Amino acid sequence: MSSIDPKVAAIIDRPSHNTDSDDEDALISALEDDSSLDAFREQRLQQLHSEFIRAKQMRASDYGTYTEIKDEKTLMDLVKDTKLAVVHFGKADFGRCGVMDRHLEALAPTHFDTRFLHIDVNNAPFLVTKLKIQVLPCVLAFIDGVGVDRIVGFEGLSHNPDNFTTRELETRLLSSGVLVRAKVADGGGVRGFGQATRKQTKEESDDDADEWD
């Protein structure tokens, strides 16, 4: 995947940017107003236009959404046909799976190059066995259908074993190459888990932190 100019990325990734608004002129104006771009103005304007069109096409194809998949055959086909995919294997009544869902829901709209998918383990018995999923939540990262990372529970996301930020999850997925570039600012993403999450996790530790099967 080709790299994108940092100044173009800063404009296309703005939280207020909405590709459905057809407000490309405002984005181009923002780039033109930068006096430091004289040497590369035309190149960057063309790249901004290309990125704008690409983002619009991707978001029209369910990229930028966190999608629940109901059966494992559909999931396998999607992962096989998708360049970058993040899949959460979870269970509706597991508290930690709900926490992971909310973080992934926060990431999905900002990372439109990657498909964010979720499936209940009860709907994926073959994959659960094949992928040896025993602890929930379990998040797998795929590039061209090949698994490149596995997040088990909240392991490896934060120094706090019971809590993590959206930014920390993004950093982990960036390191695996399944996300294109950082888009969550410090303190951004999902907020407000803190003590409530730790209390919930303690109460549900028998279900959420140990083996699922």
Salt bridges, closest charged atoms under 4 A:
ASP5 OD2 - ARG44 NE 2.67
ASP13 OD2 - ARG181 NE 2.71
ASP13 OD1 - LYS183 NZ 3.35
ASP22 OD1 - LYS56 NZ 2.11
GLU24 OE2 - HIS49 ND1 2.45
ASP34 OD2 - LYS7 NZ 3.32
ASP38 OD1 - ARG41 NH2 2.59
GLU51 OE1 - ARG54 NH2 2.86
GLU68 OE2 - LYS70 NZ 3.51
ASP77 OD2 - LYS73 NZ 2.77
ASP93 OD1 - LYS91 NZ 3.30
ASP101 OD1 - HIS88 ND1 2.88
ASP101 OD1 - HIS118 NE2 3.91
ASP113 OD1 - ARG54 NH1 2.28
ASP144 OD2 - LYS83 NZ 3.07
ASP149 OD2 - ARG172 NE 2.83
ASP162 OD1 - ARG96 NH2 2.66
GLU170 OE2 - HIS111 NE2 2.75
GLU170 OE1 - ARG167 NH1 2.99
ASP186 OD1 - ARG167 NE 3.96
